[in-house]
Amino acid sequence: MEFVHRSVLLKETVDNLNIRPDGIYVDGTLGGGGHAYEVCRRLGKEGRFIGIDQDGEAIGAASKRLEEFGSRVSIVRSNYVDFQAVLDRLSIKRVDGIMLDLGVSSYQLDEAKRGFTYREDAPLDMRMDQRQNKTAKDIVNGYSEQELYRMIRDYGEDRFAKNIAKHIVAARKEKEIETTGELVEIIKAAIPMRVRAAKGHPAKQTFQAIRIELNRELDVLRESLDGMIERLNPNGRLCIITFHSLEDRIVKNSFRKNENPCICPPDFPVCVCGRVSKGTVITKKPILPGPDEMEDNPRSKSAKLRVFQRA
């Protein structure tokens, strides 16, 4: 199957990067190269683009898509949490724009063998970087009931987390849980029938929780944001697309803290903590997809774009 990913909020993201023809831009979640292509199209001969992705199949697809731009483009297989080391290796001190399109690509969801989808039966995998040894199967069969409950409650925000964890532990006593289909049936049995009929797919939130846990998605995001803002040139921009409330909260709080880092008590007449603002939050409210995009690409419905500009 060809690596195809429909870029969400494409125009909004690229426009908000304020691309300069001679600028340096980084995409930390390169995917199939949709956003990247639009950035590279706007670069002149002096411009530079660095694409980072941990998924080998994404790297292959994006390399092909961007080959027309030649030496302006550097593509690196890595996790964006290591972007500072990537820039250091390329002898780049600062950049003019960084973008992240978080979550799972359309390809990863649609390619059943990757084990992200709850709609088809496939091995329990869910690794974004297939060089990693640990898989979703290890979590489902290896975590304690308490650990499963915590993960599904915190990362899946599912009110039946306790019952789902209990059902998983009971089922794996009979036999190891090996496929997405087996896990879906266990989750269904843990959720009351009346609730199943009323809400979306019963396994959606648990699958999200396992994926986030396995790939350390929220930790990686948390650990990266301050460093990304630090490496921006004056007026450089960081554009981030999130797909669920946990990611969005991390981005919103980080941007707010970088805009106003002062920790002095509110009744102090002047700031004495010495913490200086790193820049401005451009999006006081997130940018959302328009009705046409949501209709054309239902997966875009939960997308939110937030933008920060370096001082």
Number of C-alpha atoms within 10 A of each C-alpha: 6 10 19 18 18 17 19 23 21 15 11 14 25 19 11 20 22 15 20 16 16 14 19 24 29 27 24 24 25 30 32 28 26 18 23 26 19 16 23 22 12 14 20 14 11 11 18 22 23 23 27 25 23 21 20 16 19 26 23 15 17 22 20 12 15 22 12 13 16 10 11 18 21 15 19 19 17 20 17 25 20 15 22 17 13 19 16 11 9 11 9 13 11 19 23 24 30 25 25 21 25 18 18 17 21 16 20 23 17 18 16 19 17 18 27 27 23 22 16 16 17 19 20 26 24 27 21 25 16 15 10 10 8 14 20 24 21 16 18 21 18 14 14 15 19 11 13 25 22 17 22 24 20 13 23 24 17 19 12 17 23 17 15 25 26 18 19 22 20 13 15 16 10 8 9 16 21 19 18 27 18 17 23 20 12 22 22 16 15 19 18 11 10 8 10 15 10 9 8 10 13 22 23 16 19 27 24 22 20 23 25 18 17 20 18 11 16 15 14 14 17 15 13 16 18 15 14 21 25 14 20 23 18 15 16 24 29 27 22 24 25 21 18 16 14 14 21 20 12 17 22 19 11 18 26 17 16 22 19 16 16 16 12 14 11 9 6 8 8 9 13 11 11 10 13 12 15 21 20 19 21 16 16 12 12 17 16 19 20 11 10 9 15 17 12 9 14 10 15 19 16 14 23 22 24 23 25 30 25 22 15
